[in-house]
Amino acid sequence: MTDLTGAIWRKASRSSDQGNCVEVADNLAGAVGVRDSKDVGGPVLRFDACQWRSFVNGVKGGTPS
C-alpha cells in the first residue's frame, strides 16, 4: 500500500464547478492516487506509475479499453 502522506492533490484545469471531478496526486514515489473531489476523506484508488502513464496515453490517443 502506498503512503499518501505528502500527496499533492489537483484536479483538471478544465473541470467545472459542478463538483463531478476526480483529483490526482502524481507526486508520490512510484504511485499515483485518484480520489473523488467531493469526498476527499473517502477511498483512494492507487495505481502504479507505469499503469497510470499507460492509462493517460490511452485516453489521449483514443485507445479503447
Secondary structure, DSSP 8 states (H G I E B T S, - for coil): ----TT---B--TT--TTS--EEEEEEETTEEEEEETT-TTS--EEEEHHHHHHHHHHHHHT---
